[in-house]
Amino acid sequence: MVSNAAKEVFILGLTRTGKAFRPSDWAERLAGVMSQFRPGGPQPGSHLGYSPWCVPSSVDNIKCVIVNRDLRDAEPMAWDFCINFARDNGLQVREFDAQGRPLN
């Protein structure tokens, strides 16, 4: 589903048919679950902020989660969880290379 050249993956809050994904706070929930996965591992209080490898954001007023390839290198199962979340919910995914150029 995701190419090996992708440095960042944007999971968009739109289904493949173009409908908005619900619940409206899905991006914050997903990023919250991933908050423990960070460089150096979990630290005291790290659950209070998002991991730099999995951050909620928005693109053109569409909620998304930006997942960095470093998550896959550090915690393959956490990466798979995010990618499978997108696949299982039929969400659109955009891939970008290390220079920020779109791959798809």
C-alpha angles and dihedrals in degrees: 000000000000122000122235090238093064115111094177132022121201112206104201125209090236126098120229087261091056099254121139113257118237147249094053093226095053093118094054091046094051093046089046092056089051095047093102092060106085141126108293092017128262116335130190107287094011090122087071093070138040122263113255085232096059117033132167114231141141136246118199089345091307116122115238143164119230111213117192121215089234087075089062091050093049101035115012093181092054089050090049090050091057095044092046090049089058093045096045092050095043093241125165115252128200122195128207131189126229090276092053095254117143116250097193 
